Amino acid sequence: MKFSRIAAILAVLALAACNTVAGVGEDITGASRLVQGGLGGGGY
């Protein structure tokens, strides 16, 4: 019983960490596209 509870908490934390990393990646992508567009590059 206690092991399954710990496993569930770890699973939730892992998913939260993945979502955070994905969010940071999107922020970096957005910023780089903004800079690229400002420099006259071929932005998407």
C-alpha positions, -999 to 999 in steps of 0.1 A, spaced: 0 0 0 27 25 10 49 16 -21 21 22 -45 14 56 -29 51 66 -33 51 53 -69 20 75 -76 37 106 -61 69 100 -81 48 95 -113 30 128 -108 63 146 -100 79 132 -132 50 143 -153 51 178 -137 89 180 -145 83 170 -181 57 196 -185 80 223 -170 108 213 -193 85 214 -223 72 248 -213 107 262 -210 116 248 -244 86 265 -259 95 298 -243 131 295 -257 117 287 -291 94 316 -290 121 340 -280 145 328 -306 119 332 -333 112 367 -321 149 376 -323 152 359 -357 123 379 -370 138 411 -356 171 405 -373 153 399 -406 158 362 -406 133 337 -420 111 333 -390 84 307 -390 
